[in-house]
Structure formats: C-alpha cells, structure tokens
Amino acid sequence: TPGAGNVARDPATGGYKGVAIELGTEMGLRLRIPVEFVPFPNSGALTDAAAKGQWDVAFIPVDDERRKLVDFGAAHLVLQSTFLVGPGSPIRTLADVDKPGVRVTGVENTATGRAAAKSLKNTTIAFVKTADELLALLTAGKTDAIAQSRESLVEMSAKLPGSRVLDGAYLNSFVAVAVPKKRPLALAYVTNFIEEAKAAGSVRAALDKMGMKSSVVAPPGVVP
C-alpha cells in the first residue's frame, strides 16, 4: 500500500498520480498482487499510521523522528527543502526569511517543517495540516514564506504567477522506501526493488513523467 510522496489527484481519472503511484504500481506487477493506494493528508499522518496496519509500503522523506516509527530502505530521490515567497516579495535569500517579523508557514509533523523550524533562529514558523493550506495562505498574503520540498514548491509556484522558489536549501535529505517497524523480510524486498528500479531507469522515468526533470535520483546503495 504505497502512500504519500510526490502524489496528487489526477483530474483526468479521479485517482492519483505521482512517483509513489508509478513505483507502487510497478511493485504490484512484480509481486503479481493488487495494489491499493491509501491517501493521507501529509507525510506526518502517513508515518503516524505505520503501527496501525493502514499501509504496508510507503515512499516518504527521511528524518530522525520517523525512524522511531518506520524502517527505511533504499533512497530513490535526493530531496532539497526551501521556501516559496509571494509576488512582489522583498525576500530574496534564505537569510532574508530568517528575520524578525517574517511570517513563515509549514506543514505540521513533516520533515520539511521540522527542519525549517530548526533552521530559523530569528523568527518562528507556524503550521497547518496540508500543503493546500500553505498555498492558500501565501496567495491571500497571510504568510510571507512557505516551507516545502523544492519539487512541491515549483508546482505551487506555477499556480501563483510572480511567486518565487528561493535558491539554496535549508535541508538536503532523501526520500526513501519505508515499511512499518519489525518487518525485516519486507524491508529487504523493498530495498532490493528500489535498487533495481533505479538501475532500470524506472525512478528517472517516474520523475520525468511527473515533470520533475530537475529532481535527482539517489545514487545506488544509499540507505539513509
């Protein structure tokens, strides 16, 4: 049951599209079993559900808090996290974000949100439950900068003309395949699957299909 990880609604089908969908579908075909995609509002909610039997395999950003709830296998995506600012914003750099009075917003219980909070020394970050709320706040001028992965922010920026994704990153990490704790055989299988998918070009093809041509496939053998 692959969950979040560069996933969005597909208006053409009413279902889901994304890197996790492509990889999850391929995994199901290899195993010759049906695949059910289980939606969660964010990667934090997905992680929290690991012990509840609500999913079997997920593709999620790696951070230390998540290691308490899931076991990570091979990484498939190099992840940069940064900020998106609105049209006409005077903010030009990451340092400009970290100034007193700058309103910053992220998604609660996510790796990007936690890392943004740690990186900010002169201002604080507020949290919302979903990425859709981030864009709504920025569009309405109710926040000055929103924190997310670069890929997510590039997609958001296309919906808000004049907005800008800042150069650099406050977090460089990985997105990796994950399983609930204490499932060593499952972990070994999904790790091998990801390594084969990287070698065969399936991960690159999934990224390109989603328009993520600038995204970097994780090197072989990376298990964060």
DACOR-V47821 format. One record per residue. RES is the residue in one letter. PSI is psi in whole degrees, 0 to 359 (none if undefined). OMEGA is omega in whole degrees, 0 to 359 (NA if undefined). BURIAL is I if it has 24 or more other ideal C-beta (glycine too) atoms within 12 Angstrom, else O. Layout:
RES_PSI_OMEGA_BURIAL + RES_PSI_OMEGA_BURIAL
This chain:
T_76_177_I + P_141_182_I + G_238_187_I + A_171_178_I + G_87_182_I + N_52_181_I + V_140_178_I + A_163_174_I + R_140_176_O + D_106_183_O + P_336_182_O + A_327_184_O + T_342_185_O + G_356_179_O + G_215_182_O + Y_155_174_I + K_154_179_I + G_174_181_I + V_316_179_I + A_325_179_I + I_315_180_I + E_313_182_I + L_320_179_I + G_321_178_I + T_316_179_I + E_321_179_I + M_318_178_I + G_321_179_O + L_320_179_O + R_321_181_O + L_347_182_O + R_45_176_O + I_154_177_O + P_149_180_O + V_132_175_I + E_127_178_O + F_123_185_I + V_116_182_I + P_145_173_I + F_151_184_I + P_334_177_I + N_171_184_I + S_335_177_I + G_316_178_I + A_322_177_I + L_314_180_I + T_317_181_I + D_335_182_I + A_359_186_I + A_320_184_I + A_0_185_O + K_4_179_O + G_24_183_O + Q_347_176_O + W_160_182_I + D_325_180_I + V_140_178_I + A_162_177_I + F_104_191_I + I_155_176_I + P_142_183_I + V_131_165_I + D_168_189_I + D_325_179_O + E_321_182_O + R_333_180_I + R_339_179_O + K_340_187_O + L_337_182_I + V_163_171_I + D_131_181_I + F_139_172_I + G_216_184_I + A_144_174_I + A_144_177_I + H_346_185_I + L_132_171_I + V_129_188_I + L_125_171_I + Q_137_176_I + S_137_182_I + T_203_184_I + F_150_171_I + L_132_178_I + V_157_187_I + G_172_179_I + P_135_178_O + G_6_181_O + S_139_176_I + P_352_181_O + I_124_183_I + R_335_186_O + T_169_175_O + L_324_180_I + A_327_178_O + D_330_179_I + V_322_185_I + D_62_177_I + K_148_180_O + P_136_177_O + G_347_178_O + V_128_181_I + R_118_182_I + V_140_182_I + T_141_176_I + G_179_178_I + V_130_184_I + E_150_173_I + N_34_177_I + T_156_179_I + A_320_180_I + T_321_179_I + G_315_179_I + R_318_181_I + A_323_178_I + A_317_180_I + A_320_180_I + K_329_184_O + S_339_185_I + L_117_182_I + K_337_187_O + N_356_175_O + T_173_181_I + T_164_182_O + I_138_173_I + A_158_184_I + F_146_172_I + V_176_186_I + K_332_185_O + T_159_178_I + A_329_178_I + D_324_179_O + E_326_178_I + L_309_183_I + L_323_179_I + A_319_179_O + L_318_180_I + L_318_180_I + T_322_181_O + A_357_181_O + G_22_182_O + K_359_171_O + T_157_183_I + D_332_182_I + A_140_177_I + I_143_186_I + A_127_178_I + Q_181_173_I + S_153_181_I + R_318_181_I + E_315_180_I + S_320_182_I + L_324_177_I + V_318_178_I + E_318_178_I + M_319_183_I + S_327_179_I + A_339_180_O + K_352_181_O + L_88_182_I + P_135_180_O + G_347_177_O + S_159_185_I + R_135_172_I + V_126_184_I + L_145_175_I + D_160_179_O + G_185_182_O + A_143_173_I + Y_352_177_I + L_128_171_I + N_120_185_I + S_202_182_I + F_154_163_I + V_134_185_I + A_162_174_I + V_145_183_I + A_153_174_I + V_158_174_I + P_157_183_I + K_150_171_O + K_43_173_O + R_70_188_O + P_323_181_O + L_319_177_O + A_319_180_I + L_317_179_I + A_319_181_O + Y_311_185_O + V_328_176_I + T_314_178_I + N_321_178_O + F_313_181_I + I_318_179_I + E_319_178_I + E_323_180_O + A_324_176_I + K_315_182_I + A_325_182_O + A_351_181_O + G_6_182_O + S_323_180_I + V_314_178_I + R_318_180_I + A_321_179_O + A_319_178_I + L_314_181_I + D_322_180_O + K_328_180_O + M_6_181_I + G_14_183_O + M_53_187_I + K_337_179_O + S_352_180_O + S_147_186_I + V_127_174_I + V_136_179_I + A_145_179_I + P_159_177_O + P_144_173_O + G_6_180_O + V_112_174_I + V_98_188_I + P_none_NA_I
